[in-house]
Amino acid sequence: MGAFEYTALDAAGRSHKGVLEGDTARHVRALLRDKALLPVTVAEVAAQESRSQRAARGWSLRRRVSTAELSLLTRQLATLVRAALPLEEALLAVSQQTERARVQGILLGVRARVMEGHTLADGLADFPRVFPEIYRATVAAGEQSGHLDTVLERLADYTESREVLRQKVLGAMLYPIVLTMLSFAIVTALLAYVVPKVVQVFENSQTRLPLMTRVLVAVSDLIRHYGIWTLLLLVLAGYLFRRWLREPDNLRRVHRWLLRVPLAGKLLRGFNTARFTRTLSILTASAVPVLDALRISGEVVTSLPMRDAVTAATARVREGAPIGRSLGQSRLFPPMTIHLISSGESSGQLEAMLERAALNQERELEGLVTALTGLLGPLLIVLMGLFVMGIVFAMLLPIFEMNSLIR
């Protein structure tokens, strides 16, 4: 039995969408006809997700399952499993709690695999875009150890903490981004519409304008006559740059350069270190083998040089080297994190030290982002004021020169 998404019409011609369980698509169509519905499309959820995954490599209209939704359904499933409810019944109950048909279909698809005799991790593997490898590996470890409820609780905490960190960074950067766009729009409007009307008065007087005013007029003419073409050129350059970044070697060069930039490098290093240590902490706490935990944790690192460093460290650990010393050889991870990991290895408390390292890095990153955004706001306002003052001064210079000539 599997889960099928359907679209059907009733007697009045209204469209209905939903999810039904059935043995085959023909069985689901028969069930719809028994409900006086005319089936239009019937597709198995797992097959549809596989097609969506292939389309996502280009572009897809299907909205992804958000981190908040994944965290909620994980928390609900953990509660039901802890209450000794059979796994298939827990999956059915969680699917009935959600209002999104896609999430419901995914959960029913996982339930169908479980009812066929497969493990929960195998059922989750049919939906890799929804349940990442860290999720599946942790669930597999929880099933093998017999502590699935505890592992699911940890997974819920992990997904929530990642979402909180992402929201903090995005929320902190939102104000500077909006202020920058607003400043750019105001300066562009002044140059395109206000400056030409004011400067036209001085051009009619046949007097030679000051250098600053001539530069302002040239920039204004460029925006008025070639603004659209300049914008299209910038869009094309951005598209070509993104195409260029699809090559791993090119992206690696950019990431390596960003790590050397003083402020950006510290932010990038801190964000990736926090993700890596948090992921490694949840995996080691769930009894996932160390080599698998390092490999999976390396995949959540977005900076390619740091990911390469984790891959190299994994190879050294496979040969018997300590984790902390192996990671420290790249000099890309903060020394405090390396010391905490080494201390955890020597004391036998690696899980606790990884948790402490993740918390320490997240606090440091949050403080850095807060200080940066607090500084960027006033700085952008000052820069905008200087731009506007420059425009006003360039327009007033001809008036000052005319007054000196009259005297």
C-alpha positions, 0 to 999 in steps of 0.5 A, a space after each residue: 500500500 502506498 500514498 497517492 496525491 490526487 486531483 478530482 472533480 465533483 458533480 458540480 465541477 469543483 476541484 478537490 485535491 488530497 492524499 489517499 492510501 491505496 495499493 495502486 493508482 487504479 485502486 485509488 481511482 476506484 476509491 475516488 469514484 466510490 466517493 462520487 469524484 471523477 479522478 483527473 490526476 493520481 500520482 504516487 507521492 514517492 514518484 512525484 517527489 523523485 521527479 520534483 528532486 530532478 526538476 529542483 536541479 533546474 527550477 521547481 514550482 513545488 514549495 519545499 517543506 520548511 524547517 519549522 514544519 520539519 521540526 514540528 512533525 519531528 516533535 509530534 512524532 517523538 511525543 507519540 513514539 515516547 507514548 508507546 504508540 506503534 510507529 505506523 499509527 504515530 505516522 498516521 496521527 501526525 499526517 492527520 495533524 498537518 494542513 498541507 497536503 504535500 506534508 501529509 502525502 510524504 508522511 503517508 508515503 513513509 508510513 506505507 514503507 514502514 507497513 511493508 516491513 522497512 525501517 523508518 530510515 528507509 522510508 525517509 530515504 524516499 524523500 531526500 529533499 525533505 529529510 537530509 542525510 543527517 536526519 536519516 542517519 540519526 533515525 537509523 542509529 536511534 532505531 538500532 539502539 532502541 531509543 528512537 523517541 530520544 533521538 527524535 527529540 534531539 532532532 527536533 531540538 537540532 532543527 529548531 536551533 538551526 532555524 533560530 540561528 538562521 533567523 537571527 542572522 537574516 533578521 540582523 542583516 535585514 535592516 542594513 539591506 533595506 536601508 542600502 536599497 532605500 538609499 540607492 533608490 533615493 540617490 538614483 531618483 535625485 540624479 535622474 529627476 531632480 538634478 537635471 531640472 536644477 542644472 538646466 538653469 545653469 546650462 542655459 546661462 552659457 557659463 562654464 560649470 564647476 568640475 563637481 557639477 559637470 561630474 554630477 551632470 554626467 552621472 545624471 545623464 548616464 542614469 537617464 539615458 543608459 540606466 535601463 541598459 546598465 541595469 540589464 548589463 548588471 543582471 547579465 553579469 550577475 547571471 554569468 557570475 552565478 554560472 561561473 560559480 557552478 564550477 566547484 573550483 571557481 566556487 572554492 577560489 571565491 570561498 578561499 578569498 572570502 575566508 581571508 577578508 577580515 570581517 566576512 571571513 570571521 562571519 563565514 568561519 563562525 557560521 560554518 563552525 557552529 553548524 559543523 559542531 552542532 551537527 557532529 554533537 547530535 550525531 555522536 549523541 545518537 551513537 552514529 559511528 564517528 567516521 559517518 558523523 564526520 562525513 555527514 557533518 562536513 556536508 552541512 558546511 557551506 564553505 568549500 575549503 572548510 568542507 575539504 578540511 573536514 574531509 581531510 580530517 576524516 581521512 586522518 581519523 580513519 588512520 587513527 589520529 584524534 579528531 581535534 588535532 586532525 581538524 586543527 591542521 587546516 587552521 580554518 576552525 577557531 582554536 577554542 573549538 579545536 581545544 574543546 574537541 581535544 579536551 572532550 576526546 581526552 576526557 571521554 566527554 566528546 558529546 558535551 564538549 561539542 555541545 559547548 563548542 556549538 553554544 560558544 560559537 553561536 553566542 560569538 556569532 550572534 554578538 558579532 552580527 549584532 555589533 555589525 548591524 548596530 554599526 552598519 545602520 548609522 554608517 549607512 545613514 552617514 554615507 547617504 547623508 554625504 551623498 545627498 550633501 555632495 549632490 546639493 553642494 554640486 548644485 549650489 557651486 554655480 550659484 556661488 560662482 554667479 554671486 562672485 561674478 556679480 560682485 
